[in-house]
């Protein structure tokens, strides 16, 4: 975090950039440059959450929306044999999520209390891992939808950076509430090795050589997937 590109260190929105040789890794052999560019942030975050949570075949995970982290988590978890629940507010994305590997898709605009639908679908057992990208009041809903001894991985705050949660439920369910950023070079190396064996490809929604059109595509968000700028 102390040397995170785009944070404390300038990002890579440039034609040329100089990296220290210890700061780069060989990209997975089956990915294009555009596809490989999606790995260090969104892909690595999703991979790290799933690996460090200890989620295993036969368990369940819930991902929220159609952002890049959620897409990666869905694909990786599905490859691991984990049952994936997904939420979306866009009806047109429901079939897309299922085609990508989601076992159950819940439209949170049709069912605002989506945690109740999760509990209905799981016979009140809940899901083992929830990757919460919304934050705010969503954390309370995630707490109601997570299983006993489960984990809520907090990686975003689209709703709000603050949340009021029920501590009794956390203790009663023995829930772990964990925060995640991206990951280390070692974690990325582990992810690249995993990808060489499990050759999934990221979802890319828009590729452009013009950064203005990239920002406009990001604002519209009318097509799911990562936005990649080529220079």
N, C-alpha and C positions, 0 to 999 in steps of 0.2 A: 504494500500500500504506500510505502514511503517513496517508491519510484514508479508509480503507476502512470502509464501513458494516458495523456488527456486529463490527468489530474495535477499532481505536483510536477510532472514532466510533460513537456509539449507533446501533442499527439502526432499523428503521421499523415496529416492532411497536406501532403507535399509530393512533388515529383521525385525527389531524392531524400533519403534519410540514412544517417550513419548509426549503426548499432554496434555495440561491443559484441565480439564473437561469442561470449558466454551468455548473451541475452537472446539468442535465436535457436530455433530447432528446425530440423528437416520436416517439411510438411508431409502428411500421409500421401502415399504414392497414388491413390485413386482419386484425389481431389484436384480440381483446378485451382489456380491462384485465387480466384474470386471465392470459391468455396472454402479454401483454407483460411482466408481472411476472417471468416466468421468464428473461428475456433477459440482464440485466446480470451475473449470476453464471454459471450453468451454460451458457447459450447462448454468451455471449461467450468463456468459457474454451475451449469446443470450437472455435468459429470462429477464435480467435486461433491455437490450435495448428495447425489445418489450413492457415491462410493463411501463417503464419510458417515452417512446415515446407517450403513450396514444393511440396506434393503436387499432382499434376496428373492429368488424365484418363488412364485406363489403368493407373495405379499402384494400390497396395493399402494399406489401413489396417486395423488390428485394434483393436476397442474391447472393453472388459471390463465384463460385467454389464449391469444394466438401470437404472443410475443416470441422473440427468438429463444429466450431461455426456456420457456414452456415447450416450444416445439422440440428443442434439443432433448429436454428431459423426457418428453413423450417418446421420442424415437429410441433414446438410450434405454429407458425403462422397459419398453416393449421388447427390445433386443435381449434384455436380461431375463425375460420371462415374468415380468412384473405386471399385474393388472393395472391399467391406467384409466383414471377418471379425469375428465376434462370439463372445464366450464368455458362458456363463451356467451357474449351478448349479441352475437351476429348469427342469425339463422342460417345464412348462406355458408358459414364456416363449419356448421355441424357435420356435414358429410365429409368435408375436407379433413377434419380432425379424426373421424372414424377411419378414413382411408389411410391416414398416417399411422394408425395403430391404436387409437383410443377405444377402449371397450365400452365405456359409457360416456355420453356427452350431456351436460346439463346447461340449459339456456338460463342464465341468471336474470335476464330481463323478464322471462316468462315465470321464473321461479326465483324471486328475490331472496328468499330464505333457502338458498341452495343446499345448506347444510342438512336440512330436513330431508331433501331428496337423496343426499348421500347416505344418510342413515336408513332411509327406506330401502335403497338398493343393496345395502350391506347388511340388512336385517339387524340394524342398530349396533353393529360392531364398529363401524367407522373405517377409515383408511389408515394405513400404517405410517404414511409420510405425506404431508401436504407442503407443496412448494408455493409459498404465498408471495406473490409479486405485487399485491394490491396494498397491503398494510392497512392502517386505520381500523375501521370497524370490521374489516374482513378477518382480522386476527381473532376476534371473538367468535366469528362464524367457523373459522378453521378449528378453533378449540372445541366447538361442539361436534365437528365432523371427524376429528382425529380419533384413532383407536386407543385403547388402553396401551400404555407403554409406547405410544407413538411419538412422532416428532413433527414439529412445525418449523420448516426452514424459511426464514424471513429474508428475502433478497430485494424487496422493492417497497415503494410507498406511493403508488399511483393515487390512492385515496387520501392518505394523510400520513404524516410522519409520527403522529401520536396515536395511542390506542388505549382504551380502558378494557382490561381483561379480568376475568374471574379467577382469582388465585386459588380458590377452593377447587375448581375444576382441574387446574394444572396439577395440584397435589393429588387429588382423588384419582385422576387418570394416569398419574406418573408421567406427565408429558414433558418432553424436552423442547424448549423454545430456543432455536439457534439462529444466529445471524451469519450470512455468507456474503463475501465479495467474490472476486474471481478465483485466483489461486496462484501458486508459485510455479516457477519453471519446472520443478520436479513433478508437480501435479499435471502440468501441460504435457510433459514427456510421457507420463503414464497414460494420459488421454490419447495421445498420438499412437502409442503402442496398441491401445484398445481398438482404435479406429482401423489400424492395419489388419486386425483380426475380424472386426465386425464392421464391415465396410458401408456404413450408413453415409448418406449425403445430406448436408444441411438444406433447409428450405430457403431458397432465395426468391424474393418477390420482385426485386427491381435492381437492375444493373445500369449504371449511367456513367458517363465521363464528365458530367456537369454537376457540380456540387449544389447548385441552386435547385435543379430538378430533383436532386436527392432529398433536400430539405422539404420540398413541396410534397414529394411522395411520402415522406415521414409524417408530415402534418395531416395528409389525407387518410393514410393508413387504410386504403381501400383494397389493398391486396396483401394477403398474409405472407410473411417471410422477411428475411433480412434485406436491407438496402445496402448495396455495395457500390462504391465509387472507384472507378479505374482511371488512372492517370498515365 
